[in-house]
Amino acid sequence: MPDDVFKSEPPSGDPKEEPGFAELFESYLKDNPTLRVGDRIQGKIIAIGSENVFVDTGTKADGVVEKKEIMDAEGNLRYGVGDRLDLYIVSIKDDEIRLSGSISGQGGERLLYDAYRGRIPVEGRVIESCKGGFRVSIMRKTAFCPISQIDCHFVEEPEAYLNKSFHFLITRIEKNGRNLVVSRRDLLEREMEEAKQEFYKTVKPGDILTARVTKIMPYGVFAEILPGVEGMIHVSELSWTRVENPDQIVKIDDTLRVKLLDIKPEANRLSLSVKQVDANPWDTVGERFHSGDKVAGKVTRCADFGAFVEIAPGIEGLVHISEMSYTKRVIKAEDAVSPGETVSVMIKEIDPLKKRISLSMRDAEGDPWVGIEEKYHAGQTVMGSIERKEGFGLFVLLEPGITGLLPRSRLENAASSSKIEKLKLHEVLPVVIEAINPGERKITLSLGDEVPKEDWKGYATEKQTSRPNAMGDLGAKLRAALLSKK
């Protein structure tokens, strides 16, 4: 018989050569190299046994979670076949993938060791504060959480954590589950890092986000998008309106809608804008305002040449000092207005491209020279007050915004000229209108004679007498008349 008959290979179906379950399971894991202890997965319940629940892990190997671990406080199973669970991989052994939610409730002591080794979260309730930290009840055992490990920030009010349930990581465990030390901070920082990495993968410039104000500085505002991810809003990006001090418009813990302008993941830095969430108001200024419109605005700041007035959020125009008043001479803007004051203005000119608007306060009030010839005419005698004295004559104020000139030549031949020269500014005298020139805004005056020339000052004093005193004089005359009749 040929020798090669004895060298033939055994049939492939020989049970002695079939791979065992452990080998098959190992091959499953090789097909899923990312599956490891501590991973969090979402699995669908495929079967419920007397003690265990079997879950589809999304891989070739199914997972097992103890039934009592996902029961409620009354011992009722809250889930059914087809429901999905968020679970952690506690261990990968020869013939099973053991799963767990945040370990709590009815789990055994073995689960605490599994959680410690796999860094799986455990659920605990803070029952009291103690020296240096808190006592936490975990699966009927008492653990210690240092105060520095209860949160990611400095704890000012420890009582705020009492009687509340949180998830913790076990950082130390001794025999029989004694001397448990836990940390919530480790878990929070791990979750923050995962969330941060996911955030940077999905976010892009132009996205509209929600942020919470955490810090206010003179140059801008820091705002938290999510724990561990913070951006800065420069003061120029807070509003289309000019902002001098950020704390005037935002407060700590305010929630803002922001637009993401720039991302620097390597520096964990974001540039944000509040104003760019809304459209630039200058884009529609031509539709909202027109030359000749009379509007109200707020004075934002004063300069040597005029005042800036905001007529709508982000829309600011200039009132030149020459456009501030018809009734008085304005040398500097602060003489007429002050920041924060609300004033009426008329729009004179709009330039959307240069973002400039020319405004006028005096046109909004009205030009007193309009219709001047209907109010005054040549030969009319009126009363006026001395506004200014010059070598060539006296400027006499007839009403706010209307000033006439009484030339020196009209006084030289007047018998009362010496007495008029002695009059002080703002004292009253009668004048006659000689000529009116509305185009040049000029009125020529001459001296009136309706008041006795012997007592100019007496007339001025009488004109300035208040009404109560005048009534007092009348009362005295009436009393005198009554006495004379007696």
Secondary structure as UniProt FT lines:
FT   HELIX           3..7
FT   TURN            12..13
FT   HELIX           15..17
FT   HELIX           21..31
FT   TURN            33..34
FT   TURN            37..38
FT   STRAND          40..48
FT   STRAND          52..56
FT   STRAND          63..66
FT   HELIX           67..70
FT   TURN            73..74
FT   TURN            81..82
FT   STRAND          84..92
FT   STRAND          97..100
FT   TURN            105..106
FT   HELIX           109..118
FT   STRAND          122..130
FT   TURN            131..132
FT   STRAND          133..138
FT   TURN            139..140
FT   STRAND          141..146
FT   HELIX           147..149
FT   HELIX           158..161
FT   TURN            162..163
FT   STRAND          165..172
FT   HELIX           175..177
FT   STRAND          180..183
FT   HELIX           185..202
FT   TURN            205..206
FT   STRAND          208..217
FT   TURN            218..219
FT   STRAND          220..226
FT   TURN            227..228
FT   STRAND          229..234
FT   HELIX           235..237
FT   HELIX           246..248
FT   TURN            252..253
FT   STRAND          255..264
FT   HELIX           265..267
FT   STRAND          269..273
FT   HELIX           275..277
FT   HELIX           281..284
FT   HELIX           285..288
FT   TURN            291..292
FT   STRAND          294..303
FT   TURN            304..305
FT   STRAND          306..312
FT   TURN            313..314
FT   STRAND          315..320
FT   HELIX           321..323
FT   HELIX           333..335
FT   TURN            339..340
FT   STRAND          342..351
FT   TURN            352..355
FT   STRAND          356..360
FT   HELIX           361..365
FT   TURN            368..371
FT   HELIX           372..375
FT   TURN            378..379
FT   STRAND          381..390
FT   TURN            391..392
FT   STRAND          393..399
FT   TURN            400..401
FT   STRAND          402..407
FT   HELIX           409..412
FT   TURN            415..416
FT   HELIX           417..422
FT   TURN            425..426
FT   STRAND          428..437
FT   TURN            438..441
FT   STRAND          442..447
FT   HELIX           453..455
FT   HELIX           456..463
FT   HELIX           467..485
//
